[in-house]
């Protein structure tokens, strides 16, 4: 029994000894493999850092990235005959909160080095766990670069109830639905800043993009509704405040009005190619982002949006609005690359922002103006007036009618006879059916770009940003080409002409009063008093009793013109300089306070200049091409009707001013279209430019 127990103990001891030996071998092998892997990782790290530090690239002759990395690896004990080395250039982006390397041969800031080396899987003779195992080490190094950001914002600090009503009409029209935000909701959006990193990550989740970085998100076609959802998600990550709650409520209402129109956000938010991961850690104003997205979506629409715009004091006006060029809200990138784009600073690496370019059209009926002209002319064209005397004596034309009214009789040179000879009579008429005032306004984009920066050791960081305000064009008159038999242009035709081309069409003067002649003869005369008139109709070579059926020969008239055909007003250029060390003067990219803003404003004030054009009402005499001397003399005589001119000028000015002032003063600034005003924000981070670092 004892002998059997000693045998069992011997077997157990041998078994435990074998297990202990195996465990020791595993520990030794694991430790050996760990040390080999760590050594390989060290070589990969050193190789990546040296390749980036020496300015390697992947496109120049000699494949410098691979060459520099191989030299560093060899110096640190790597045997290229026994293993492999691959160096790749690329750029960093973000995926689910992590930095992701994407291969891009043109990338200059980031290099990935991958090393592989086979080693024995085990030290036990015969390779108990197989022959060899391949170790792999990956290192990504990035050269720090400065990062600059420019932002173009709306010029309103808050939105009142009047602006909210206008914005509801316009933004709702641009979205294709009905909108009912109050001033509280709009101001919640205006006061909210969201992190660009959070917004793009939320949008990536909304789009179900599992791979790729920010460039893919910005380059993907999205709907306005998806932008709104991502904006709400990014805003929800902040601590709840009254303005945040109001902003979230406003976004929900915006979603209800949103149609299927799509956009690509890269046209609004631009991250320079190769921009580092930190570039997305910037702040953007929520209202500006959403407004810009809506304007961009409308830019993709083939037709203008028709909007009923309410006016202060009641009433309204029908507007057509179209975005000609979308805004570039924000741009982030390496200022060194932007400066290298000299002299135009307009290449692919530019850091550039601009406001949108918007065009408006409306047609205004001047029926009340024409009534005033009727009344004035009925007082002017009397037999005893200077104008009547001129027309009768200088032109040998008989004054036969006032405005659309027939006098009872006219003196005829003859005695008692059955009929008198035919003669020309003057005919004055208002063109009530033709008089519609076409108003077209276009606000060009203000813009700014980085052309210089300072990040040197011991020097204050600074950005140099030339900027210019927008040019506004105003056309008031008749727009379009006569296409109808009566020489008129329909409102639909004028609207089409306004939006048909990249440039705003010219406006011609509008005829509102015309002088001409008709041929008349009396059927009977008693001494020198003739009556029973008939009128000549040239198309049938007959005489008719109804004057309205007779042929009318226009000779001259008065045409209404407002301001200049080609206003092109208000461009101002200025170089804005942002300088630290005061942090508020030029904050870091990720500053929670947002950018430092500077305002560029045209002189004289563009709004006042446009207001002056609106009140610049002119009546011009014109003559028909076939009128000859008679028309020339008529234009001279018509020019003396000062009472008519003064009445029309005052009335048209009183009609236009209250109509366009709300659009110019309220609507445009709320849409980020400050007339001659641009607010440009800047950020600059220099800390990321210090040296080379491993990022993976």
C-alpha positions as CSV (number, residue, x, y, z in Angstrom):
1,X,0.0,0.0,0.0
2,X,2.8,2.4,1.0
3,X,4.8,1.4,-2.1
4,X,1.7,2.2,-4.3
5,X,1.3,5.6,-2.7
6,X,5.0,6.5,-3.3
7,X,4.5,5.6,-7.0
8,X,1.5,7.8,-7.3
9,X,3.3,10.7,-5.6
10,X,6.2,10.2,-8.1
11,X,3.8,10.4,-11.0
12,X,2.1,13.5,-9.7
13,X,5.5,15.2,-9.0
14,X,6.6,14.4,-12.5
15,X,3.4,15.8,-13.9
16,X,3.6,19.0,-11.9
17,X,7.2,19.4,-12.9
18,X,6.2,19.1,-16.6
19,X,3.4,21.6,-16.1
20,X,5.8,24.0,-14.4
21,X,8.4,23.6,-17.2
22,X,5.7,24.3,-19.8
23,X,4.5,27.4,-17.9
24,X,8.0,28.6,-17.6
25,X,8.4,28.2,-21.3
26,X,5.2,30.1,-22.0
27,X,6.3,32.9,-19.7
28,X,9.7,33.1,-21.4
29,X,8.1,33.0,-24.9
30,X,5.5,35.6,-24.0
31,X,8.1,37.8,-22.5
32,X,10.4,37.3,-25.4
33,X,7.6,38.1,-27.9
34,X,6.5,41.2,-25.9
35,X,10.0,42.5,-25.8
36,X,10.4,41.8,-29.5
37,X,7.1,43.6,-30.3
38,X,8.1,46.5,-28.1
39,X,11.4,46.8,-29.8
40,X,9.7,46.7,-33.2
41,X,7.2,49.4,-32.0
42,X,10.1,51.6,-30.8
43,X,11.8,51.3,-34.3
44,X,8.4,52.1,-36.0
45,X,7.9,55.2,-33.7
46,X,11.4,56.5,-34.4
47,X,11.1,55.9,-38.1
48,X,7.8,57.7,-38.4
49,X,9.0,60.7,-36.3
50,X,12.2,61.1,-38.3
51,X,10.4,60.9,-41.6
52,X,8.0,63.6,-40.6
53,X,10.7,65.7,-39.0
54,X,12.8,65.6,-42.2
55,X,9.8,66.8,-44.2
56,X,9.4,63.6,-46.1
57,X,6.6,63.2,-48.7
58,X,5.2,60.4,-51.0
59,X,5.1,62.1,-54.4
60,X,8.6,63.5,-55.1
61,X,11.2,61.4,-56.9
62,X,12.9,58.9,-54.7
63,X,9.8,58.2,-52.4
64,X,11.4,60.2,-49.6
65,X,9.0,59.0,-46.9
66,X,9.9,55.4,-47.4
67,X,13.6,56.3,-47.8
68,X,13.9,58.4,-44.6
69,X,11.9,55.8,-42.6
70,X,14.1,53.0,-43.8
71,X,17.3,54.9,-42.9
72,X,16.0,55.5,-39.3
73,X,14.9,51.9,-38.9
74,X,18.3,50.5,-40.0
75,X,20.1,52.8,-37.6
76,X,18.0,51.4,-34.8
77,X,18.7,47.8,-35.5
78,X,16.0,46.8,-38.0
79,X,17.0,44.2,-40.6
80,X,15.3,45.1,-43.8
81,X,16.3,41.7,-45.2
82,X,14.4,39.9,-42.5
83,X,11.4,42.2,-42.3
84,X,9.3,44.7,-44.2
85,X,8.8,48.4,-43.9
86,X,6.0,50.5,-45.5
87,X,5.8,54.3,-45.1
88,X,2.5,56.0,-46.2
89,X,1.6,59.6,-46.3
90,X,-1.9,60.7,-45.3
91,X,-4.1,62.8,-43.2
92,X,-6.0,62.6,-39.9
93,X,-9.7,62.8,-39.4
94,X,-12.1,61.7,-36.8
95,X,-14.3,58.6,-36.5
96,X,-16.5,58.1,-33.4
97,X,-14.3,60.4,-31.4
98,X,-11.0,58.8,-32.4
99,X,-8.4,60.0,-34.8
100,X,-8.3,58.0,-38.0
101,X,-5.4,57.9,-40.5
102,X,-6.5,58.0,-44.2
103,X,-3.9,57.3,-46.9
104,X,-3.4,60.3,-49.1
105,X,-0.2,60.5,-51.1
106,X,-0.4,64.3,-51.2
107,X,-0.5,64.6,-47.4
108,X,2.5,66.5,-46.1
109,X,1.9,66.5,-42.3
110,X,1.2,62.9,-41.4
111,X,3.1,59.7,-42.1
112,X,2.3,56.1,-41.1
113,X,5.1,53.5,-40.8
114,X,4.2,49.8,-40.7
115,X,7.0,47.3,-39.7
116,X,6.7,43.5,-39.9
117,X,9.2,40.9,-38.8
118,X,8.9,37.1,-38.4
119,X,10.2,35.5,-35.1
120,X,10.1,32.0,-33.8
121,X,6.8,31.2,-32.1
122,X,8.5,29.2,-29.3
123,X,12.0,28.4,-28.0
124,X,11.1,24.7,-27.6
125,X,12.9,22.5,-30.0
126,X,10.7,21.6,-32.9
127,X,8.5,24.6,-32.5
128,X,5.8,23.2,-30.2
129,X,3.5,26.1,-31.0
130,X,4.3,26.3,-34.7
131,X,7.2,27.6,-36.7
132,X,7.3,31.5,-36.9
133,X,4.9,34.3,-35.9
134,X,4.9,37.7,-37.6
135,X,5.1,40.7,-35.4
136,X,3.6,43.9,-36.6
137,X,4.1,47.5,-35.4
138,X,2.3,50.6,-36.6
139,X,3.2,54.2,-35.8
140,X,1.6,57.4,-37.0
141,X,3.5,60.7,-36.6
142,X,2.2,64.2,-37.4
143,X,4.0,67.4,-37.7
144,X,2.3,70.2,-35.7
145,X,0.9,73.0,-37.8
146,X,-0.8,76.3,-36.9
147,X,-4.5,76.3,-37.4
148,X,-6.5,79.4,-38.4
149,X,-10.3,79.8,-38.7
150,X,-12.4,82.5,-40.2
151,X,-16.2,83.0,-39.6
152,X,-18.8,85.2,-41.3
153,X,-21.8,85.8,-39.1
154,X,-25.1,87.6,-39.2
155,X,-24.9,91.3,-38.3
156,X,-27.9,91.1,-35.8
157,X,-27.3,90.5,-32.1
158,X,-30.9,89.7,-31.5
159,X,-34.1,89.3,-33.4
160,X,-37.3,91.2,-32.5
161,X,-40.9,90.3,-33.3
162,X,-40.9,92.2,-36.6
163,X,-37.8,90.5,-37.8
164,X,-39.2,87.1,-36.6
165,X,-42.3,87.7,-38.8
166,X,-40.2,88.5,-41.8
167,X,-37.9,85.5,-41.2
168,X,-40.8,83.2,-40.9
169,X,-42.1,84.3,-44.2
170,X,-38.7,84.1,-46.0
171,X,-37.2,81.0,-44.3
172,X,-40.5,79.2,-44.5
173,X,-40.6,80.0,-48.2
174,X,-37.1,78.9,-48.8
175,X,-37.8,75.6,-46.9
176,X,-41.0,75.1,-48.9
177,X,-43.3,75.1,-45.9
178,X,-45.0,77.3,-43.3
179,X,-42.9,78.6,-40.3
180,X,-44.1,80.1,-37.0
181,X,-41.1,80.8,-34.8
182,X,-41.3,83.6,-32.3
183,X,-38.6,86.0,-31.4
184,X,-37.7,83.8,-28.3
185,X,-37.0,80.8,-30.5
186,X,-34.9,82.8,-33.0
187,X,-32.9,84.4,-30.2
188,X,-32.2,81.0,-28.7
189,X,-30.6,80.0,-32.0
190,X,-28.7,83.3,-32.3
191,X,-27.2,82.9,-28.8
192,X,-26.3,79.2,-29.1
193,X,-22.7,78.1,-30.0
194,X,-22.1,74.4,-30.8
195,X,-18.9,72.5,-31.1
196,X,-18.1,71.7,-34.7
197,X,-16.6,68.3,-33.6
198,X,-19.8,67.4,-31.8
199,X,-22.0,68.5,-34.8
200,X,-20.0,66.5,-37.4
201,X,-20.0,63.4,-35.1
202,X,-23.7,63.7,-34.6
203,X,-24.3,64.2,-38.4
204,X,-22.1,61.1,-39.0
205,X,-24.3,59.1,-36.8
206,X,-27.4,60.5,-38.5
207,X,-26.0,59.5,-41.9
208,X,-25.0,56.0,-40.6
209,X,-21.4,56.5,-41.8
210,X,-19.3,53.8,-40.0
211,X,-16.0,54.7,-41.5
212,X,-14.2,57.8,-42.8
213,X,-13.5,61.1,-41.3
214,X,-14.9,64.6,-41.4
215,X,-14.2,65.1,-45.1
216,X,-16.6,62.3,-45.9
217,X,-19.3,63.8,-43.7
218,X,-18.8,67.3,-45.3
219,X,-18.8,65.8,-48.8
220,X,-22.0,63.7,-48.3
221,X,-25.3,64.9,-49.7
222,X,-27.6,65.6,-46.7
223,X,-31.1,67.1,-46.2
224,X,-31.8,70.2,-44.2
225,X,-33.7,68.0,-41.8
226,X,-30.6,65.9,-41.1
227,X,-28.6,69.1,-40.5
228,X,-31.3,70.2,-38.0
229,X,-31.2,66.8,-36.3
230,X,-27.4,66.9,-35.9
231,X,-27.5,70.5,-34.7
232,X,-30.1,69.5,-32.0
233,X,-27.9,66.5,-30.9
234,X,-24.8,68.7,-30.6
235,X,-26.7,71.4,-28.7
236,X,-28.2,68.7,-26.4
237,X,-24.7,67.9,-25.1
238,X,-24.5,71.3,-23.5
239,X,-25.9,72.2,-20.1
240,X,-29.6,73.1,-20.3
241,X,-30.3,76.8,-20.2
242,X,-33.4,78.9,-21.2
243,X,-31.8,79.8,-24.5
244,X,-30.9,76.2,-25.2
245,X,-34.4,75.1,-24.5
246,X,-35.8,77.8,-26.8
247,X,-33.3,76.8,-29.5
248,X,-34.3,73.2,-29.4
249,X,-37.9,74.2,-29.7
250,X,-37.1,76.3,-32.7
251,X,-35.3,73.4,-34.4
252,X,-38.4,71.2,-33.9
253,X,-40.5,73.9,-35.6
254,X,-38.0,74.2,-38.4
255,X,-38.2,70.5,-39.0
256,X,-41.9,70.7,-39.6
257,X,-41.4,73.2,-42.4
258,X,-38.5,71.3,-44.0
259,X,-38.8,69.8,-47.5
260,X,-36.6,67.2,-49.2
261,X,-34.1,69.7,-50.6
262,X,-30.5,68.5,-50.2
263,X,-27.1,70.2,-49.9
264,X,-23.4,69.4,-49.4
265,X,-22.1,71.0,-46.2
266,X,-18.6,71.4,-47.6
267,X,-20.0,74.5,-49.4
268,X,-20.8,76.0,-46.0
269,X,-18.1,74.6,-43.7
270,X,-14.7,74.1,-45.2
271,X,-11.9,72.1,-43.6
272,X,-8.7,72.5,-45.6
273,X,-7.5,69.2,-47.0
274,X,-5.2,67.6,-44.4
275,X,-6.4,69.7,-41.5
276,X,-5.5,68.1,-38.3
277,X,-7.9,66.5,-35.9
278,X,-7.9,69.7,-33.7
279,X,-9.3,71.7,-36.6
280,X,-12.8,70.3,-35.9
281,X,-12.7,71.4,-32.3
282,X,-14.1,74.8,-33.1
283,X,-17.2,76.7,-32.2
284,X,-19.9,77.7,-34.7
285,X,-23.0,79.8,-34.2
286,X,-26.1,77.6,-34.5
287,X,-28.4,80.2,-36.2
288,X,-25.7,81.0,-38.7
289,X,-25.2,77.3,-39.5
290,X,-28.9,76.6,-39.9
291,X,-29.5,79.8,-41.9
292,X,-26.6,79.1,-44.2
293,X,-27.7,75.5,-44.8
294,X,-31.2,76.7,-45.7
295,X,-29.8,79.3,-48.1
296,X,-27.5,76.7,-49.6
297,X,-30.4,74.3,-50.1
298,X,-32.4,77.0,-51.9
299,X,-29.4,77.7,-54.2
300,X,-29.8,74.1,-55.4
301,X,-33.4,74.8,-56.4
302,X,-34.1,75.6,-60.0
303,X,-36.8,78.2,-59.3
304,X,-37.2,81.2,-57.1
305,X,-39.3,81.0,-54.0
306,X,-42.5,83.0,-54.0
307,X,-43.1,84.6,-50.6
308,X,-45.8,86.8,-49.2
309,X,-44.0,89.3,-47.1
310,X,-46.0,91.2,-44.4
311,X,-45.3,94.9,-43.9
312,X,-45.5,97.0,-40.8
313,X,-48.8,98.7,-40.4
314,X,-50.7,95.9,-42.3
315,X,-50.8,94.7,-45.9
316,X,-48.0,92.9,-47.7
317,X,-46.2,92.4,-50.9
318,X,-45.4,89.3,-53.0
319,X,-41.7,88.7,-53.3
320,X,-39.7,86.2,-55.3
321,X,-36.4,85.4,-53.7
322,X,-33.5,83.2,-54.9
323,X,-30.0,82.5,-53.6
324,X,-27.5,83.2,-56.4
325,X,-24.4,82.2,-54.4
326,X,-24.5,80.3,-51.1
327,X,-22.6,81.5,-48.0
328,X,-19.3,80.1,-46.9
329,X,-19.9,80.3,-43.2
330,X,-16.6,79.0,-41.8
331,X,-13.2,77.9,-43.0
332,X,-10.4,76.2,-41.0
333,X,-6.9,75.3,-42.1
334,X,-3.2,75.8,-42.0
335,X,-2.5,79.5,-42.5
336,X,1.0,78.6,-43.9
337,X,-0.6,76.8,-46.8
338,X,-3.1,79.6,-47.3
339,X,-0.4,82.2,-47.4
340,X,1.5,80.0,-50.0
341,X,-1.4,80.6,-52.4
342,X,-0.2,84.1,-53.1
343,X,-0.7,86.4,-54.9
344,X,-4.4,85.5,-55.4
345,X,-4.8,83.5,-52.1
346,X,-7.6,81.7,-54.0
347,X,-6.2,78.2,-54.4
348,X,-7.4,74.9,-52.9
349,X,-5.7,75.7,-49.5
350,X,-7.3,79.1,-49.1
351,X,-9.0,80.1,-45.8
352,X,-11.9,82.0,-47.2
353,X,-15.4,83.0,-46.0
354,X,-18.2,85.0,-47.7
355,X,-21.8,85.9,-47.1
356,X,-24.5,84.7,-49.6
357,X,-25.6,86.5,-52.7
358,X,-29.4,86.9,-52.8
359,X,-31.7,88.4,-55.4
360,X,-35.3,89.7,-54.8
361,X,-38.0,90.7,-57.2
362,X,-41.4,92.3,-56.8
363,X,-43.8,94.1,-59.1
364,X,-45.7,97.1,-57.8
365,X,-48.9,98.4,-59.4
366,X,-49.0,102.1,-59.8
367,X,-52.7,102.5,-60.3
368,X,-53.0,105.1,-57.6
369,X,-50.1,107.0,-59.2
370,X,-51.9,107.0,-62.5
371,X,-55.0,108.4,-61.0
372,X,-53.0,111.3,-59.6
373,X,-51.5,111.9,-63.1
374,X,-55.0,111.9,-64.5
375,X,-56.1,114.5,-62.1
376,X,-53.0,116.7,-62.6
377,X,-53.3,116.5,-66.4
378,X,-57.0,117.3,-66.4
379,X,-56.0,120.5,-64.7
380,X,-53.0,121.2,-66.9
381,X,-54.5,120.5,-70.3
382,X,-57.0,123.3,-70.3
383,X,-57.6,125.6,-73.2
384,X,-56.1,128.6,-71.4
385,X,-53.0,126.8,-70.0
386,X,-49.4,127.4,-71.3
387,X,-49.1,123.8,-72.2
388,X,-52.2,123.9,-74.2
389,X,-51.1,127.0,-76.0
390,X,-47.8,125.4,-76.8
391,X,-49.4,122.3,-78.3
392,X,-52.0,124.3,-80.2
393,X,-49.9,127.2,-81.5
394,X,-46.3,125.8,-81.9
395,X,-47.4,122.4,-83.3
396,X,-50.5,123.5,-85.1
397,X,-52.4,120.7,-83.2
398,X,-55.9,121.3,-81.9
399,X,-56.5,120.5,-78.2
400,X,-59.3,118.1,-78.6
401,X,-59.2,116.1,-75.4
402,X,-58.1,116.0,-71.9
403,X,-57.2,112.6,-70.4
404,X,-59.4,110.0,-72.0
405,X,-62.2,112.6,-72.2
406,X,-63.8,114.3,-75.3
407,X,-64.5,118.0,-75.4
408,X,-67.9,119.0,-76.8
409,X,-66.5,120.8,-79.8
410,X,-63.5,122.4,-81.4
411,X,-63.1,125.4,-83.5
412,X,-63.0,124.6,-87.2
413,X,-61.7,126.9,-89.9
414,X,-64.7,127.2,-92.2
415,X,-68.3,128.4,-92.6
416,X,-71.6,126.6,-92.8
417,X,-70.9,123.4,-94.7
418,X,-71.8,119.7,-94.5
419,X,-68.3,118.6,-93.3
420,X,-65.0,120.2,-92.5
421,X,-61.6,119.0,-93.7
422,X,-59.9,116.3,-91.6
423,X,-57.0,117.4,-89.3
424,X,-54.8,116.1,-86.6
425,X,-55.9,116.4,-83.0
426,X,-53.8,116.0,-79.9
427,X,-54.6,112.9,-77.8
428,X,-53.1,112.5,-74.3
429,X,-53.6,109.3,-72.3
430,X,-52.3,107.6,-69.3
431,X,-51.0,104.1,-69.8
432,X,-52.8,102.6,-66.8
433,X,-52.7,99.1,-68.1
434,X,-48.9,99.2,-68.7
435,X,-47.7,100.8,-65.5
436,X,-46.2,98.3,-63.1
437,X,-43.0,99.1,-61.3
438,X,-40.5,96.2,-61.4
439,X,-38.2,96.2,-58.4
440,X,-35.1,94.0,-58.3
441,X,-32.5,94.0,-55.5
442,X,-29.3,92.0,-55.4
443,X,-26.9,92.0,-52.5
444,X,-23.5,90.7,-53.4
445,X,-21.4,88.7,-51.0
446,X,-19.0,90.3,-48.5
447,X,-15.8,88.2,-48.3
448,X,-12.6,87.8,-46.3
449,X,-9.5,85.6,-46.6
450,X,-6.3,84.9,-44.7
451,X,-3.2,86.4,-46.4
452,X,-0.7,86.5,-43.5
453,X,-0.1,85.1,-40.0
454,X,2.5,85.1,-37.2
455,X,3.2,82.2,-34.9
456,X,7.0,82.7,-34.4
457,X,8.7,82.0,-31.0
458,X,8.5,85.1,-28.8
459,X,6.2,86.9,-31.2
460,X,2.6,87.7,-30.7
461,X,0.3,85.6,-32.8
462,X,-1.5,87.5,-35.5
463,X,-3.7,87.1,-38.5
464,X,-4.0,89.4,-41.6
465,X,-7.4,89.3,-43.2
466,X,-8.2,91.5,-46.2
467,X,-12.0,91.9,-46.4
468,X,-14.5,93.7,-48.6
469,X,-18.2,94.5,-48.2
470,X,-20.9,93.5,-50.7
471,X,-21.9,95.5,-53.7
472,X,-25.7,96.0,-53.9
473,X,-27.5,96.5,-57.2
474,X,-30.9,98.0,-57.4
475,X,-33.1,98.1,-60.5
476,X,-36.4,99.9,-60.5
477,X,-38.4,100.4,-63.7
478,X,-39.5,98.0,-66.4
479,X,-37.5,94.8,-66.6
480,X,-37.8,92.5,-69.6
481,X,-38.4,92.7,-73.3
482,X,-41.7,93.6,-74.9
483,X,-43.3,90.4,-76.0
484,X,-47.0,91.3,-76.1
485,X,-48.9,92.9,-78.9
486,X,-49.7,96.0,-76.8
487,X,-46.0,96.5,-76.0
488,X,-46.3,95.4,-72.3
489,X,-44.2,93.0,-70.3
490,X,-46.2,90.7,-68.0
491,X,-45.1,90.3,-64.4
492,X,-44.2,86.7,-65.0
493,X,-42.0,87.7,-67.9
494,X,-40.2,90.3,-65.7
495,X,-39.7,87.8,-62.9
496,X,-38.2,85.3,-65.4
497,X,-35.8,88.0,-66.7
498,X,-34.6,88.9,-63.2
499,X,-33.6,85.3,-62.4
500,X,-32.6,84.1,-65.8
501,X,-29.0,85.2,-65.7
502,X,-26.0,85.5,-63.3
503,X,-26.1,89.3,-63.7
504,X,-29.0,91.5,-62.8
505,X,-30.7,92.8,-66.0
506,X,-31.1,96.5,-66.7
507,X,-34.4,98.3,-66.1
508,X,-35.8,100.7,-68.7
509,X,-38.0,103.7,-68.0
510,X,-41.7,103.1,-67.8
511,X,-44.0,105.1,-70.1
512,X,-46.9,106.4,-68.0
513,X,-48.2,109.3,-70.1
514,X,-48.3,109.5,-73.8
515,X,-49.1,112.3,-76.3
516,X,-50.0,111.5,-79.8
517,X,-52.5,112.3,-82.5
518,X,-55.5,111.0,-84.2
519,X,-57.1,112.1,-87.5
520,X,-60.7,113.5,-87.0
521,X,-63.3,115.3,-89.1
522,X,-66.7,116.7,-88.2
523,X,-69.8,115.6,-90.0
524,X,-71.4,119.0,-89.8
525,X,-70.6,122.5,-89.0
526,X,-72.6,125.6,-88.2
527,X,-70.5,128.6,-89.1
528,X,-67.2,127.9,-87.3
529,X,-68.7,125.5,-84.8
530,X,-68.3,121.8,-85.8
531,X,-69.7,118.7,-84.2
532,X,-70.6,115.1,-84.9
533,X,-67.0,113.9,-85.1
534,X,-65.7,110.8,-86.8
535,X,-62.3,109.2,-86.6
536,X,-60.0,107.7,-89.2
537,X,-59.1,104.0,-88.9
538,X,-56.1,103.3,-91.0
539,X,-56.3,99.5,-91.0
540,X,-59.7,99.5,-92.9
541,X,-59.3,103.0,-94.5
542,X,-62.6,104.0,-93.0
543,X,-64.1,106.6,-90.7
544,X,-65.6,105.4,-87.4
545,X,-67.8,107.1,-84.8
546,X,-66.1,105.5,-81.8
547,X,-62.8,107.3,-81.1
548,X,-61.4,104.2,-79.3
549,X,-61.6,102.2,-82.5
550,X,-59.6,104.8,-84.5
551,X,-55.9,104.7,-85.2
552,X,-53.7,106.3,-82.6
553,X,-50.2,107.7,-83.6
554,X,-48.0,108.1,-80.6
555,X,-45.6,111.0,-80.8
556,X,-44.0,111.5,-77.4
557,X,-44.6,111.0,-73.7
558,X,-43.3,110.9,-70.2
559,X,-41.5,107.9,-68.8
560,X,-40.8,107.1,-65.1
561,X,-37.2,106.2,-64.1
562,X,-36.0,105.5,-60.5
563,X,-32.3,106.0,-59.8
564,X,-29.7,104.5,-62.0
565,X,-29.9,101.4,-64.3
566,X,-26.6,100.1,-63.0
567,X,-26.2,101.2,-59.4
568,X,-23.3,98.9,-58.3
569,X,-23.1,100.6,-54.9
570,X,-21.3,100.3,-51.7
571,X,-18.1,98.2,-52.0
572,X,-15.5,98.9,-49.3
573,X,-12.2,97.1,-48.9
574,X,-10.1,97.0,-45.7
575,X,-7.4,94.8,-44.2
576,X,-8.5,93.5,-40.8
577,X,-5.7,92.6,-38.4
578,X,-6.2,90.4,-35.4
579,X,-3.4,90.4,-32.8
580,X,-2.8,88.7,-29.4
581,X,-1.4,88.4,-26.7
582,X,-4.8,89.3,-25.3
583,X,-6.7,86.1,-25.8
584,X,-10.0,87.8,-26.5
585,X,-8.3,89.5,-29.6
586,X,-7.4,86.2,-31.2
587,X,-8.7,83.1,-29.4
588,X,-7.6,79.6,-29.7
589,X,-9.5,77.4,-32.2
590,X,-11.4,75.6,-29.4
591,X,-12.2,78.7,-27.4
592,X,-15.7,78.4,-25.9
593,X,-16.2,82.1,-26.4
594,X,-16.0,81.7,-30.2
595,X,-14.1,83.9,-32.6
596,X,-12.9,87.5,-32.1
597,X,-15.1,89.7,-34.5
598,X,-14.2,92.8,-36.4
599,X,-16.7,94.8,-38.4
600,X,-16.2,96.2,-41.9
601,X,-18.7,98.8,-42.9
602,X,-19.0,100.8,-46.1
603,X,-18.8,104.6,-46.2
604,X,-21.2,106.2,-47.0
605,X,-23.8,103.9,-45.5
606,X,-25.1,101.6,-48.3
607,X,-28.6,101.6,-46.8
608,X,-28.8,105.4,-47.0
609,X,-27.5,105.3,-50.6
610,X,-30.2,102.8,-51.6
611,X,-32.8,104.9,-49.8
612,X,-31.6,107.9,-51.9
613,X,-32.1,105.9,-55.0
614,X,-35.6,104.9,-54.0
615,X,-36.5,108.6,-53.6
616,X,-34.6,109.6,-56.8
617,X,-37.8,109.6,-59.0
618,X,-37.4,111.1,-62.5
619,X,-39.8,111.8,-65.3
620,X,-38.2,111.8,-68.7
621,X,-39.7,113.0,-71.9
622,X,-39.4,110.7,-74.9
623,X,-40.5,110.6,-78.5
624,X,-41.3,107.8,-80.9
625,X,-38.9,106.8,-83.6
626,X,-41.2,107.9,-86.3
627,X,-42.4,111.2,-84.8
628,X,-39.7,113.4,-86.3
629,X,-39.9,117.1,-85.7
630,X,-43.4,116.9,-84.2
631,X,-42.1,114.5,-81.5
632,X,-39.1,116.6,-80.8
633,X,-41.3,119.7,-80.2
634,X,-43.7,117.7,-78.1
635,X,-40.9,116.5,-75.8
636,X,-39.9,120.1,-75.3
637,X,-43.5,121.0,-74.4
638,X,-44.0,118.1,-72.1
639,X,-40.9,119.0,-70.2
640,X,-42.7,122.1,-69.0
641,X,-45.4,120.1,-67.2
642,X,-43.7,120.6,-63.8
643,X,-46.9,120.0,-61.9
644,X,-47.2,116.5,-63.3
645,X,-43.6,115.6,-62.6
646,X,-43.7,116.8,-59.0
647,X,-46.9,115.0,-58.3
648,X,-45.6,111.7,-59.7
649,X,-42.2,111.9,-58.1
650,X,-43.6,112.5,-54.6
651,X,-46.2,109.8,-54.9
652,X,-43.9,107.1,-56.3
653,X,-41.4,107.9,-53.5
654,X,-44.1,107.6,-50.9
655,X,-45.1,104.2,-52.3
656,X,-41.6,102.7,-52.6
657,X,-40.0,103.8,-49.4
658,X,-42.3,102.0,-46.9
659,X,-42.2,99.0,-49.2
660,X,-38.5,98.5,-49.5
661,X,-37.3,99.9,-46.2
662,X,-38.4,96.8,-44.2
663,X,-36.6,94.6,-46.7
664,X,-33.4,96.5,-46.6
665,X,-33.3,97.4,-42.9
666,X,-34.7,94.3,-41.4
667,X,-34.8,91.3,-43.7
668,X,-31.4,91.4,-45.2
669,X,-29.4,91.8,-41.9
670,X,-31.4,88.9,-40.3
671,X,-30.4,86.7,-43.3
672,X,-26.8,87.6,-42.7
673,X,-26.8,90.0,-45.6
674,X,-25.7,93.2,-44.0
675,X,-25.9,96.0,-46.6
676,X,-22.3,97.1,-46.8
677,X,-21.6,95.5,-43.4
678,X,-19.5,92.3,-42.8
679,X,-18.7,90.8,-39.4
680,X,-15.6,88.7,-39.8
681,X,-14.5,86.4,-36.9
682,X,-11.0,84.9,-36.5
683,X,-9.3,82.2,-34.4
684,X,-5.6,81.1,-34.4
685,X,-3.9,78.2,-32.6
686,X,-0.1,78.2,-32.7
687,X,0.5,75.6,-30.0
688,X,-0.1,72.7,-32.4
689,X,2.8,73.9,-34.5
690,X,5.4,73.0,-31.9
691,X,7.4,69.9,-33.1
692,X,6.3,66.4,-34.2
693,X,4.2,64.1,-32.2
694,X,3.0,60.5,-32.3
695,X,-0.7,60.4,-32.7
696,X,-1.2,56.6,-33.0
